[in-house]
Amino acid sequence: MTYTQERTLADKVRSDFPILHQEVNGKPLIYFDNAATSQKPLLVLNTLRDYYEQYNSNVHRGVHTLSAKATEAYEAVRDKVAAFVNAASRQEIVFTRNATEAINLVAYSWGMNNLQQGDEIILSVMEHHSNLVPWHFVAQKTGAVLKFVELTPEESFDLEQFKTLISDKTKLVSVVHVSNTLGCINPVTEICAIAHQYGAKVLIDACQSVPHMPIDVQQFDCDWLVASGHKMCAPTGIGFLYGKLELLRQMPPFFGGGEMIAEVFLDSSTYADLPHKFEAGTPAIAETIALGAAVDYLSSIGMDKIYAYESELTGYLFDKLVQIPGIRLFGPLPKIAGLGRAALAAFTAKDVHANDISTLLDQEGIAIRSGHHCTQPLHRHLGIAATARASLSFYNTSEEIDVFVKALKETLDFFSSFGS
C-alpha cells in the first residue's frame, strides 16, 4: 500500500490542539486513546471561556441581555446538531449529559411504557455496557426477553443471524453503529429496514461513528440515535439524543422539574413541547454551546475528509501491526485504503497482559487504553480477559504510528526476555 506524501489533514489541524504539544515522561505525547475521549481544539476551549467571561447566565428564563444571549447561543446548537446528523427537525434533538443518559431516557420513557411480558429486545454481544444495562433494567421490570446477535467469523455483526432472531415478538433493536472494541461498522441502514418490516423500533449507539464519519439519520431511518460530545471534540457532560418527532411526542418525560413544564399547580403539572419536555433543570449551558463549536469545527474540515484520512491511518496501522509476531487483532481487517472499519485496533500480545503493555508504552509517552473497554460480555465471548486498544483521530499521524509500533515491539521483546 502506498501513502500520499503531501501535507496531511493532521499536519493542518494539530496546531489547533494545545494538549498534543507536550511531553509525557520526557517523550512527546502520542495520544492513541481517542475512542475513550477526544482532545479539544482551541475553538472549543475558547468558546467555553467566552461563555463564562462574557455572558454567563441561565437560559430560557430571563429577559435580560445576558440571558437572551445565552439562550440564543444554546438553542443555535440544536440547529447545528440537527444539521450535522440530518435530522428532519430541530425538535428531534434532545440534549443529555451523555449517550448513557440518552439511552436511559429511551429505556425508561419508551421501554418501561411500551414493553410487556414476552416482548423481545434484540441487542448484540459487542454492545457497550451503556447499551446493555438499561435494557437489563427494562427486561427485569417488564418481563421483556433479551436476545443477542453474535459475530461472524470475521468478528463483525452477524446480519444473517439477526434475520433469524427477529420476529413479530421483536419490539426493539438496539445496536452500536461502530464497535469500540472490534472497530466493525455495522449495517445500520439494513438493520433498520429489516426491523421496521416487523414493526420494531431501532436505537443506534453512534458514539464511535458520529466523530469519525458522515451520519444521516434519515438515510438510516433509525427511530433514535445517541452520541456523546466528549468523543467529538466537545467537553464532557454533554451528549444528545435524536428521535423521530412523532415518537418523541408520544413519550412521557424522563425527569421532572424546572424547564420541562408548561404549567405547574400544587397537585398537577403540564409539560413543555419538544424538545424541552425531556430537558429538566438547568442544562449544561457552556458545554452545550461548546458542543456547537465542536460541530462547527468538524463541519469546517468535512466529515468525509476526516473519514478518508482516518481510513488511510487505519490501513497503515494494520499493515504495521500484522507484522508483529504474537499479536492477535480483533474485528475485521480493513479493506483497500483502510476502508470498512474504524480507526482503532484492539489486540492481545502473546502472554503479556494488556495493562502491562499500556503501562510500558506510557513510559514512552504513548497513551493507549487497556482493559475490557466497557464490553465485558464481548471479551467473555472472545475468550479473553482484556485487550490493549490503540484508537486514532484525524489529528494523529503515520509518524506517530511508527513510534507506537516500534515501542510496542520493544515492550514485547522486554517481556519475552524473561521467558528465555
ZAFI-430582 format. One record per residue (C-alpha): residue number from 1; x, y, z. Coordinates in Angstrom, 3 decimals. Layout:
N
@resi NUM | X X | Y Y | Z Z
...
! end
This chain:
420
@resi 1 | X 0.000 | Y 0.000 | Z 0.000
@resi 2 | X 1.304 | Y 3.467 | Z -0.855
@resi 3 | X 0.568 | Y 6.636 | Z 1.067
@resi 4 | X 0.498 | Y 10.235 | Z -0.031
@resi 5 | X 3.469 | Y 12.415 | Z 0.867
@resi 6 | X 1.563 | Y 15.670 | Z 0.598
@resi 7 | X 0.569 | Y 17.682 | Z 3.661
@resi 8 | X -1.865 | Y 15.566 | Z 5.628
@resi 9 | X -5.009 | Y 16.549 | Z 7.466
@resi 10 | X -3.171 | Y 16.095 | Z 10.762
@resi 11 | X -0.457 | Y 18.493 | Z 9.616
@resi 12 | X -3.138 | Y 21.115 | Z 9.024
@resi 13 | X -5.012 | Y 20.730 | Z 12.327
@resi 14 | X -2.516 | Y 19.705 | Z 15.027
@resi 15 | X -1.769 | Y 23.316 | Z 15.951
@resi 16 | X -5.449 | Y 23.636 | Z 16.949
@resi 17 | X -4.963 | Y 21.155 | Z 19.825
@resi 18 | X -2.740 | Y 22.587 | Z 22.594
@resi 19 | X -2.711 | Y 19.393 | Z 24.655
@resi 20 | X -0.898 | Y 17.486 | Z 21.911
@resi 21 | X 2.189 | Y 19.697 | Z 22.189
@resi 22 | X 3.655 | Y 18.405 | Z 25.430
@resi 23 | X 5.942 | Y 15.733 | Z 26.762
@resi 24 | X 4.825 | Y 12.821 | Z 28.940
@resi 25 | X 7.540 | Y 11.003 | Z 30.851
@resi 26 | X 10.083 | Y 13.004 | Z 28.881
@resi 27 | X 8.757 | Y 11.900 | Z 25.488
@resi 28 | X 6.488 | Y 13.703 | Z 23.007
@resi 29 | X 2.883 | Y 12.777 | Z 23.745
@resi 30 | X 1.269 | Y 10.328 | Z 21.344
@resi 31 | X -2.438 | Y 10.219 | Z 22.167
@resi 32 | X -3.986 | Y 6.974 | Z 20.898
@resi 33 | X -6.967 | Y 6.813 | Z 23.271
@resi 34 | X -9.490 | Y 8.695 | Z 21.140
@resi 35 | X -12.202 | Y 6.056 | Z 21.426
@resi 36 | X -12.332 | Y 6.841 | Z 25.157
@resi 37 | X -12.366 | Y 10.610 | Z 24.683
@resi 38 | X -11.124 | Y 13.046 | Z 22.058
@resi 39 | X -8.957 | Y 16.094 | Z 22.542
@resi 40 | X -10.429 | Y 19.599 | Z 22.239
@resi 41 | X -9.454 | Y 22.269 | Z 19.708
@resi 42 | X -8.865 | Y 25.893 | Z 20.633
@resi 43 | X -12.212 | Y 26.873 | Z 19.133
@resi 44 | X -13.992 | Y 24.722 | Z 21.716
@resi 45 | X -11.763 | Y 25.816 | Z 24.609
@resi 46 | X -12.205 | Y 29.498 | Z 23.721
@resi 47 | X -15.959 | Y 29.065 | Z 23.395
@resi 48 | X -16.134 | Y 27.712 | Z 26.943
@resi 49 | X -14.084 | Y 30.609 | Z 28.286
@resi 50 | X -16.031 | Y 33.202 | Z 26.301
@resi 51 | X -19.328 | Y 31.995 | Z 27.737
@resi 52 | X -18.147 | Y 32.287 | Z 31.330
@resi 53 | X -16.302 | Y 35.556 | Z 30.774
@resi 54 | X -18.868 | Y 37.369 | Z 28.623
@resi 55 | X -22.447 | Y 36.105 | Z 29.001
@resi 56 | X -22.699 | Y 33.532 | Z 31.773
@resi 57 | X -26.418 | Y 33.393 | Z 32.531
@resi 58 | X -29.242 | Y 30.884 | Z 32.749
@resi 59 | X -31.158 | Y 30.081 | Z 29.593
@resi 60 | X -34.841 | Y 30.330 | Z 28.675
@resi 61 | X -35.908 | Y 32.019 | Z 31.924
@resi 62 | X -34.557 | Y 35.555 | Z 31.780
@resi 63 | X -35.406 | Y 38.583 | Z 29.663
@resi 64 | X -32.196 | Y 40.468 | Z 30.391
@resi 65 | X -29.458 | Y 40.769 | Z 27.789
@resi 66 | X -27.082 | Y 38.109 | Z 29.112
@resi 67 | X -29.833 | Y 35.510 | Z 29.420
@resi 68 | X -31.099 | Y 36.298 | Z 25.936
@resi 69 | X -27.592 | Y 35.924 | Z 24.512
@resi 70 | X -27.026 | Y 32.633 | Z 26.342
@resi 71 | X -30.395 | Y 31.286 | Z 25.220
@resi 72 | X -29.737 | Y 32.243 | Z 21.617
@resi 73 | X -26.305 | Y 30.577 | Z 21.658
@resi 74 | X -27.659 | Y 27.472 | Z 23.416
@resi 75 | X -30.589 | Y 26.968 | Z 21.053
@resi 76 | X -28.433 | Y 27.621 | Z 17.991
@resi 77 | X -26.570 | Y 24.429 | Z 18.841
@resi 78 | X -29.761 | Y 22.418 | Z 18.411
@resi 79 | X -29.906 | Y 23.581 | Z 14.799
@resi 80 | X -26.232 | Y 22.751 | Z 14.297
@resi 81 | X -26.585 | Y 19.230 | Z 15.680
@resi 82 | X -29.770 | Y 18.639 | Z 13.698
@resi 83 | X -27.967 | Y 19.613 | Z 10.503
@resi 84 | X -24.893 | Y 17.572 | Z 11.471
@resi 85 | X -26.881 | Y 14.309 | Z 11.605
@resi 86 | X -29.510 | Y 15.432 | Z 9.067
@resi 87 | X -32.490 | Y 15.376 | Z 11.417
@resi 88 | X -35.757 | Y 16.483 | Z 9.844
@resi 89 | X -36.491 | Y 18.953 | Z 12.665
@resi 90 | X -34.587 | Y 20.763 | Z 15.415
@resi 91 | X -37.233 | Y 19.403 | Z 17.807
@resi 92 | X -35.817 | Y 15.936 | Z 17.210
@resi 93 | X -32.612 | Y 16.834 | Z 19.087
@resi 94 | X -32.652 | Y 16.440 | Z 22.879
@resi 95 | X -29.594 | Y 17.465 | Z 24.885
@resi 96 | X -28.462 | Y 14.994 | Z 27.559
@resi 97 | X -25.426 | Y 14.664 | Z 29.811
@resi 98 | X -24.016 | Y 11.912 | Z 27.611
@resi 99 | X -25.066 | Y 8.992 | Z 25.422
@resi 100 | X -25.637 | Y 6.852 | Z 28.516
@resi 101 | X -28.329 | Y 9.235 | Z 29.735
@resi 102 | X -29.822 | Y 9.333 | Z 26.243
@resi 103 | X -30.184 | Y 5.539 | Z 26.164
@resi 104 | X -31.656 | Y 5.544 | Z 29.667
@resi 105 | X -34.115 | Y 8.215 | Z 28.566
@resi 106 | X -35.401 | Y 5.912 | Z 25.836
@resi 107 | X -35.321 | Y 2.868 | Z 28.116
@resi 108 | X -37.392 | Y 4.499 | Z 30.851
@resi 109 | X -39.636 | Y 6.791 | Z 28.836
@resi 110 | X -40.405 | Y 4.427 | Z 25.965
@resi 111 | X -39.268 | Y 0.984 | Z 27.119
@resi 112 | X -40.977 | Y 0.908 | Z 30.500
@resi 113 | X -44.225 | Y 2.167 | Z 28.973
@resi 114 | X -44.358 | Y 0.113 | Z 25.778
@resi 115 | X -42.819 | Y -3.271 | Z 26.526
@resi 116 | X -44.500 | Y -6.124 | Z 28.309
@resi 117 | X -44.122 | Y -9.795 | Z 29.192
@resi 118 | X -42.838 | Y -11.812 | Z 26.242
@resi 119 | X -41.821 | Y -8.856 | Z 24.067
@resi 120 | X -38.319 | Y -9.201 | Z 22.672
@resi 121 | X -35.366 | Y -6.802 | Z 22.580
@resi 122 | X -32.507 | Y -7.611 | Z 20.218
@resi 123 | X -29.025 | Y -6.414 | Z 21.173
@resi 124 | X -25.591 | Y -7.716 | Z 20.174
@resi 125 | X -22.711 | Y -9.282 | Z 22.073
@resi 126 | X -20.491 | Y -6.311 | Z 21.133
@resi 127 | X -22.586 | Y -3.659 | Z 22.905
@resi 128 | X -21.070 | Y -1.154 | Z 25.310
@resi 129 | X -22.349 | Y -1.567 | Z 28.860
@resi 130 | X -24.360 | Y 1.626 | Z 28.370
@resi 131 | X -26.425 | Y -0.191 | Z 25.740
@resi 132 | X -26.833 | Y -3.306 | Z 27.862
@resi 133 | X -27.514 | Y -2.352 | Z 31.473
@resi 134 | X -30.542 | Y -0.076 | Z 30.814
@resi 135 | X -32.196 | Y -2.923 | Z 28.890
@resi 136 | X -31.440 | Y -5.287 | Z 31.779
@resi 137 | X -33.483 | Y -2.931 | Z 33.954
@resi 138 | X -36.307 | Y -2.797 | Z 31.396
@resi 139 | X -36.392 | Y -6.577 | Z 30.978
@resi 140 | X -36.465 | Y -7.116 | Z 34.742
@resi 141 | X -39.344 | Y -4.666 | Z 35.180
@resi 142 | X -41.460 | Y -5.566 | Z 32.142
@resi 143 | X -40.745 | Y -9.228 | Z 31.525
@resi 144 | X -39.325 | Y -8.499 | Z 28.091
@resi 145 | X -36.794 | Y -11.001 | Z 26.725
@resi 146 | X -33.277 | Y -10.063 | Z 25.604
@resi 147 | X -31.767 | Y -11.722 | Z 22.542
@resi 148 | X -28.240 | Y -11.242 | Z 21.216
@resi 149 | X -26.694 | Y -11.157 | Z 17.771
@resi 150 | X -23.290 | Y -12.859 | Z 17.759
@resi 151 | X -20.271 | Y -12.436 | Z 15.473
@resi 152 | X -19.328 | Y -13.598 | Z 12.017
@resi 153 | X -16.037 | Y -15.478 | Z 11.569
@resi 154 | X -14.530 | Y -12.056 | Z 10.723
@resi 155 | X -15.757 | Y -10.789 | Z 14.117
@resi 156 | X -18.381 | Y -8.373 | Z 12.869
@resi 157 | X -22.172 | Y -8.131 | Z 13.272
@resi 158 | X -23.821 | Y -11.348 | Z 12.034
@resi 159 | X -26.605 | Y -9.946 | Z 9.887
@resi 160 | X -27.777 | Y -13.380 | Z 8.789
@resi 161 | X -28.196 | Y -14.499 | Z 12.394
@resi 162 | X -30.029 | Y -11.239 | Z 13.110
@resi 163 | X -32.531 | Y -12.165 | Z 10.406
@resi 164 | X -33.208 | Y -15.464 | Z 12.189
@resi 165 | X -33.622 | Y -13.795 | Z 15.600
@resi 166 | X -36.096 | Y -11.091 | Z 14.635
@resi 167 | X -39.810 | Y -11.880 | Z 14.685
@resi 168 | X -43.190 | Y -10.345 | Z 15.310
@resi 169 | X -42.331 | Y -10.514 | Z 19.026
@resi 170 | X -39.413 | Y -8.112 | Z 18.497
@resi 171 | X -40.314 | Y -4.642 | Z 19.707
@resi 172 | X -36.854 | Y -3.060 | Z 19.865
@resi 173 | X -33.456 | Y -3.463 | Z 18.232
@resi 174 | X -30.689 | Y -1.502 | Z 19.972
@resi 175 | X -27.247 | Y -1.814 | Z 18.411
@resi 176 | X -23.949 | Y 0.002 | Z 18.157
@resi 177 | X -23.030 | Y 1.579 | Z 14.820
@resi 178 | X -19.267 | Y 1.166 | Z 15.302
@resi 179 | X -17.863 | Y -1.202 | Z 17.911
@resi 180 | X -15.418 | Y 0.437 | Z 20.304
@resi 181 | X -13.518 | Y -2.863 | Z 20.550
@resi 182 | X -13.913 | Y -4.637 | Z 17.215
@resi 183 | X -13.925 | Y -1.494 | Z 15.095
@resi 184 | X -16.522 | Y -3.005 | Z 12.757
@resi 185 | X -19.037 | Y -0.688 | Z 11.071
@resi 186 | X -22.429 | Y -2.321 | Z 11.422
@resi 187 | X -25.002 | Y -2.210 | Z 8.575
@resi 188 | X -27.454 | Y 0.009 | Z 10.445
@resi 189 | X -29.483 | Y 1.059 | Z 7.392
@resi 190 | X -30.210 | Y -2.587 | Z 6.597
@resi 191 | X -30.827 | Y -3.386 | Z 10.270
@resi 192 | X -33.397 | Y -0.578 | Z 10.469
@resi 193 | X -35.132 | Y -1.706 | Z 7.284
@resi 194 | X -35.411 | Y -5.301 | Z 8.497
@resi 195 | X -36.596 | Y -4.263 | Z 11.971
@resi 196 | X -39.274 | Y -1.962 | Z 10.587
@resi 197 | X -40.661 | Y -4.803 | Z 8.479
@resi 198 | X -41.562 | Y -6.439 | Z 11.785
@resi 199 | X -42.837 | Y -3.242 | Z 13.376
@resi 200 | X -39.860 | Y -2.959 | Z 15.729
@resi 201 | X -38.188 | Y 0.294 | Z 16.749
@resi 202 | X -34.422 | Y 0.804 | Z 16.376
@resi 203 | X -31.953 | Y 2.694 | Z 18.569
@resi 204 | X -28.436 | Y 3.295 | Z 17.248
@resi 205 | X -25.473 | Y 3.908 | Z 19.572
@resi 206 | X -23.389 | Y 6.231 | Z 17.378
@resi 207 | X -20.757 | Y 7.298 | Z 19.920
@resi 208 | X -17.924 | Y 5.835 | Z 17.837
@resi 209 | X -19.285 | Y 6.909 | Z 14.445
@resi 210 | X -20.543 | Y 10.479 | Z 14.809
@resi 211 | X -16.991 | Y 11.828 | Z 15.419
@resi 212 | X -15.441 | Y 9.936 | Z 12.512
@resi 213 | X -17.771 | Y 9.726 | Z 9.509
@resi 214 | X -20.820 | Y 11.413 | Z 7.945
@resi 215 | X -24.070 | Y 10.460 | Z 9.689
@resi 216 | X -27.549 | Y 10.724 | Z 8.153
@resi 217 | X -30.349 | Y 9.650 | Z 10.470
@resi 218 | X -32.933 | Y 9.988 | Z 7.721
@resi 219 | X -30.954 | Y 7.665 | Z 5.475
@resi 220 | X -30.568 | Y 5.188 | Z 8.339
@resi 221 | X -34.285 | Y 5.587 | Z 9.139
@resi 222 | X -33.474 | Y 4.847 | Z 12.782
@resi 223 | X -36.006 | Y 5.746 | Z 15.462
@resi 224 | X -33.391 | Y 7.007 | Z 17.917
@resi 225 | X -29.673 | Y 7.721 | Z 17.761
@resi 226 | X -27.376 | Y 8.727 | Z 20.615
@resi 227 | X -23.913 | Y 10.299 | Z 20.800
@resi 228 | X -21.538 | Y 11.812 | Z 23.372
@resi 229 | X -19.956 | Y 15.225 | Z 22.886
@resi 230 | X -16.671 | Y 14.367 | Z 24.589
@resi 231 | X -15.805 | Y 11.875 | Z 21.837
@resi 232 | X -16.365 | Y 14.503 | Z 19.123
@resi 233 | X -14.042 | Y 17.297 | Z 20.292
@resi 234 | X -16.627 | Y 18.784 | Z 22.693
@resi 235 | X -16.444 | Y 18.890 | Z 26.513
@resi 236 | X -17.553 | Y 16.140 | Z 28.852
@resi 237 | X -21.031 | Y 16.327 | Z 30.338
@resi 238 | X -22.936 | Y 16.902 | Z 27.100
@resi 239 | X -24.462 | Y 14.479 | Z 24.629
@resi 240 | X -27.587 | Y 14.245 | Z 22.565
@resi 241 | X -30.499 | Y 12.055 | Z 21.620
@resi 242 | X -32.020 | Y 12.137 | Z 18.158
@resi 243 | X -35.555 | Y 10.773 | Z 17.963
@resi 244 | X -38.240 | Y 10.798 | Z 15.319
@resi 245 | X -40.594 | Y 13.659 | Z 16.060
@resi 246 | X -43.852 | Y 11.739 | Z 16.397
@resi 247 | X -42.191 | Y 9.092 | Z 18.533
@resi 248 | X -40.773 | Y 11.694 | Z 20.918
@resi 249 | X -44.202 | Y 13.310 | Z 21.144
@resi 250 | X -45.668 | Y 10.021 | Z 22.342
@resi 251 | X -43.026 | Y 9.502 | Z 25.034
@resi 252 | X -43.614 | Y 10.843 | Z 28.565
@resi 253 | X -40.952 | Y 12.970 | Z 30.298
@resi 254 | X -37.938 | Y 11.212 | Z 31.790
@resi 255 | X -37.153 | Y 13.737 | Z 34.564
@resi 256 | X -39.456 | Y 16.223 | Z 36.232
@resi 257 | X -38.627 | Y 19.739 | Z 37.378
@resi 258 | X -37.995 | Y 23.188 | Z 36.006
@resi 259 | X -37.592 | Y 23.876 | Z 32.288
@resi 260 | X -39.658 | Y 20.860 | Z 31.173
@resi 261 | X -43.019 | Y 22.261 | Z 32.267
@resi 262 | X -45.785 | Y 24.308 | Z 30.688
@resi 263 | X -47.764 | Y 24.973 | Z 33.884
@resi 264 | X -47.379 | Y 23.710 | Z 37.448
@resi 265 | X -50.103 | Y 23.572 | Z 40.095
@resi 266 | X -49.870 | Y 22.203 | Z 43.615
@resi 267 | X -51.346 | Y 18.859 | Z 42.601
@resi 268 | X -50.535 | Y 18.559 | Z 38.881
@resi 269 | X -48.448 | Y 19.858 | Z 36.001
@resi 270 | X -48.427 | Y 20.043 | Z 32.235
@resi 271 | X -45.355 | Y 19.649 | Z 30.093
@resi 272 | X -43.495 | Y 21.786 | Z 27.622
@resi 273 | X -43.379 | Y 20.972 | Z 23.934
@resi 274 | X -40.472 | Y 19.127 | Z 22.364
@resi 275 | X -37.625 | Y 19.002 | Z 22.964
@resi 276 | X -37.854 | Y 20.796 | Z 26.296
@resi 277 | X -40.102 | Y 18.246 | Z 27.996
@resi 278 | X -37.022 | Y 15.989 | Z 28.138
@resi 279 | X -34.617 | Y 18.677 | Z 29.415
@resi 280 | X -35.450 | Y 19.203 | Z 33.076
@resi 281 | X -33.428 | Y 21.597 | Z 35.195
@resi 282 | X -30.632 | Y 23.975 | Z 34.338
@resi 283 | X -28.755 | Y 22.352 | Z 31.451
@resi 284 | X -25.033 | Y 22.154 | Z 30.783
@resi 285 | X -25.106 | Y 25.543 | Z 29.071
@resi 286 | X -21.406 | Y 26.150 | Z 28.496
@resi 287 | X -20.847 | Y 22.546 | Z 27.445
@resi 288 | X -23.754 | Y 22.664 | Z 25.001
@resi 289 | X -22.535 | Y 25.891 | Z 23.411
@resi 290 | X -19.060 | Y 24.343 | Z 23.167
@resi 291 | X -20.646 | Y 21.273 | Z 21.520
@resi 292 | X -21.863 | Y 23.668 | Z 18.861
@resi 293 | X -18.318 | Y 24.918 | Z 18.410
@resi 294 | X -17.112 | Y 21.328 | Z 18.025
@resi 295 | X -19.755 | Y 20.688 | Z 15.379
@resi 296 | X -18.640 | Y 23.854 | Z 13.586
@resi 297 | X -15.032 | Y 22.707 | Z 13.758
@resi 298 | X -15.700 | Y 19.198 | Z 12.432
@resi 299 | X -18.008 | Y 20.538 | Z 9.734
@resi 300 | X -15.392 | Y 23.037 | Z 8.589
@resi 301 | X -12.996 | Y 20.139 | Z 7.982
@resi 302 | X -15.653 | Y 17.886 | Z 6.456
@resi 303 | X -16.659 | Y 14.517 | Z 7.864
@resi 304 | X -15.962 | Y 12.859 | Z 4.522
@resi 305 | X -12.379 | Y 14.144 | Z 4.645
@resi 306 | X -11.997 | Y 13.013 | Z 8.260
@resi 307 | X -13.209 | Y 9.516 | Z 7.398
@resi 308 | X -10.940 | Y 9.295 | Z 4.343
@resi 309 | X -7.844 | Y 10.397 | Z 6.283
@resi 310 | X -8.582 | Y 8.173 | Z 9.276
@resi 311 | X -9.120 | Y 5.241 | Z 6.902
@resi 312 | X -5.653 | Y 5.869 | Z 5.486
@resi 313 | X -4.248 | Y 5.811 | Z 9.015
@resi 314 | X -6.179 | Y 2.604 | Z 9.720
@resi 315 | X -4.656 | Y 0.849 | Z 6.757
@resi 316 | X -1.177 | Y 1.984 | Z 7.771
@resi 317 | X -1.670 | Y 0.915 | Z 11.400
@resi 318 | X -2.880 | Y -2.561 | Z 10.486
@resi 319 | X -0.135 | Y -3.029 | Z 7.898
@resi 320 | X 2.366 | Y -2.488 | Z 10.713
@resi 321 | X 0.608 | Y -4.483 | Z 13.446
@resi 322 | X 0.068 | Y -7.643 | Z 11.401
@resi 323 | X 3.840 | Y -7.917 | Z 11.007
@resi 324 | X 4.434 | Y -8.201 | Z 14.770
@resi 325 | X 4.757 | Y -11.859 | Z 15.893
@resi 326 | X 2.299 | Y -12.894 | Z 18.589
@resi 327 | X -0.193 | Y -10.078 | Z 18.002
@resi 328 | X -3.848 | Y -11.067 | Z 17.734
@resi 329 | X -6.056 | Y -8.342 | Z 16.288
@resi 330 | X -9.803 | Y -8.307 | Z 16.895
@resi 331 | X -12.516 | Y -7.364 | Z 14.468
@resi 332 | X -12.454 | Y -7.364 | Z 10.671
@resi 333 | X -9.316 | Y -6.342 | Z 8.828
@resi 334 | X -9.568 | Y -3.096 | Z 6.863
@resi 335 | X -10.340 | Y -3.207 | Z 3.172
@resi 336 | X -8.427 | Y -1.403 | Z 0.414
@resi 337 | X -7.200 | Y 2.044 | Z 1.530
@resi 338 | X -8.102 | Y 1.172 | Z 5.119
@resi 339 | X -11.846 | Y 1.482 | Z 4.493
@resi 340 | X -14.545 | Y -0.637 | Z 6.094
@resi 341 | X -13.694 | Y -0.314 | Z 9.753
@resi 342 | X -12.972 | Y 2.281 | Z 12.417
@resi 343 | X -9.540 | Y 3.746 | Z 13.119
@resi 344 | X -8.855 | Y 1.602 | Z 16.158
@resi 345 | X -7.093 | Y -1.668 | Z 16.860
@resi 346 | X -7.808 | Y -3.852 | Z 19.881
@resi 347 | X -5.262 | Y -6.595 | Z 20.338
@resi 348 | X -3.601 | Y -9.088 | Z 22.620
@resi 349 | X 0.103 | Y -9.960 | Z 22.514
@resi 350 | X 1.398 | Y -13.385 | Z 23.485
@resi 351 | X 1.045 | Y -13.848 | Z 27.256
@resi 352 | X 1.579 | Y -10.182 | Z 28.105
@resi 353 | X -1.326 | Y -8.559 | Z 29.952
@resi 354 | X -2.877 | Y -5.550 | Z 28.267
@resi 355 | X -2.315 | Y -3.397 | Z 31.363
@resi 356 | X 1.409 | Y -4.183 | Z 31.288
@resi 357 | X 1.596 | Y -3.189 | Z 27.626
@resi 358 | X -0.206 | Y 0.068 | Z 28.324
@resi 359 | X 1.978 | Y 0.855 | Z 31.344
@resi 360 | X 5.252 | Y 0.419 | Z 29.480
@resi 361 | X 4.006 | Y 2.366 | Z 26.467
@resi 362 | X 3.034 | Y 5.186 | Z 28.795
@resi 363 | X 6.677 | Y 5.416 | Z 29.830
@resi 364 | X 7.369 | Y 6.251 | Z 26.180
@resi 365 | X 4.714 | Y 8.980 | Z 26.163
@resi 366 | X 2.185 | Y 6.812 | Z 24.310
@resi 367 | X -1.382 | Y 6.775 | Z 25.641
@resi 368 | X -3.438 | Y 3.701 | Z 24.766
@resi 369 | X -6.340 | Y 2.017 | Z 26.561
@resi 370 | X -6.245 | Y -1.386 | Z 28.247
@resi 371 | X -8.964 | Y -3.464 | Z 29.849
@resi 372 | X -12.405 | Y -4.533 | Z 28.690
@resi 373 | X -13.440 | Y -1.116 | Z 27.286
@resi 374 | X -16.905 | Y -1.419 | Z 28.885
@resi 375 | X -17.527 | Y -4.518 | Z 26.756
@resi 376 | X -17.127 | Y -7.310 | Z 29.287
@resi 377 | X -19.639 | Y -9.649 | Z 27.600
@resi 378 | X -17.803 | Y -9.279 | Z 24.286
@resi 379 | X -14.473 | Y -10.117 | Z 25.898
@resi 380 | X -16.011 | Y -13.203 | Z 27.510
@resi 381 | X -17.477 | Y -14.156 | Z 24.121
@resi 382 | X -13.981 | Y -13.878 | Z 22.627
@resi 383 | X -12.484 | Y -15.847 | Z 25.492
@resi 384 | X -10.149 | Y -13.119 | Z 26.710
@resi 385 | X -9.930 | Y -11.034 | Z 29.875
@resi 386 | X -8.666 | Y -7.789 | Z 28.371
@resi 387 | X -7.284 | Y -6.169 | Z 25.254
@resi 388 | X -4.973 | Y -3.283 | Z 24.529
@resi 389 | X -6.511 | Y -0.687 | Z 22.215
@resi 390 | X -4.946 | Y 1.993 | Z 20.084
@resi 391 | X -7.580 | Y 4.354 | Z 18.716
@resi 392 | X -6.826 | Y 7.172 | Z 16.306
@resi 393 | X -8.299 | Y 10.501 | Z 15.294
@resi 394 | X -7.760 | Y 12.936 | Z 12.449
@resi 395 | X -5.007 | Y 14.783 | Z 14.351
@resi 396 | X -2.849 | Y 11.649 | Z 14.556
@resi 397 | X -0.093 | Y 10.869 | Z 12.074
@resi 398 | X 1.607 | Y 7.922 | Z 10.414
@resi 399 | X 4.824 | Y 9.022 | Z 12.123
@resi 400 | X 3.132 | Y 8.533 | Z 15.482
@resi 401 | X 2.083 | Y 5.064 | Z 14.375
@resi 402 | X 5.711 | Y 4.276 | Z 13.567
@resi 403 | X 6.808 | Y 5.348 | Z 17.055
@resi 404 | X 3.980 | Y 3.355 | Z 18.636
@resi 405 | X 4.782 | Y 0.180 | Z 16.700
@resi 406 | X 8.491 | Y 0.445 | Z 17.497
@resi 407 | X 7.734 | Y 0.934 | Z 21.204
@resi 408 | X 5.240 | Y -1.951 | Z 21.159
@resi 409 | X 7.835 | Y -4.286 | Z 19.636
@resi 410 | X 10.377 | Y -3.236 | Z 22.263
@resi 411 | X 7.799 | Y -3.765 | Z 25.008
@resi 412 | X 7.028 | Y -7.282 | Z 23.822
@resi 413 | X 10.721 | Y -8.054 | Z 23.461
@resi 414 | X 11.246 | Y -6.880 | Z 27.041
@resi 415 | X 8.646 | Y -9.308 | Z 28.376
@resi 416 | X 9.900 | Y -12.095 | Z 26.122
@resi 417 | X 13.373 | Y -11.750 | Z 27.623
@resi 418 | X 12.015 | Y -13.010 | Z 30.954
@resi 419 | X 10.864 | Y -16.254 | Z 29.372
@resi 420 | X 14.058 | Y -17.049 | Z 27.532
! end
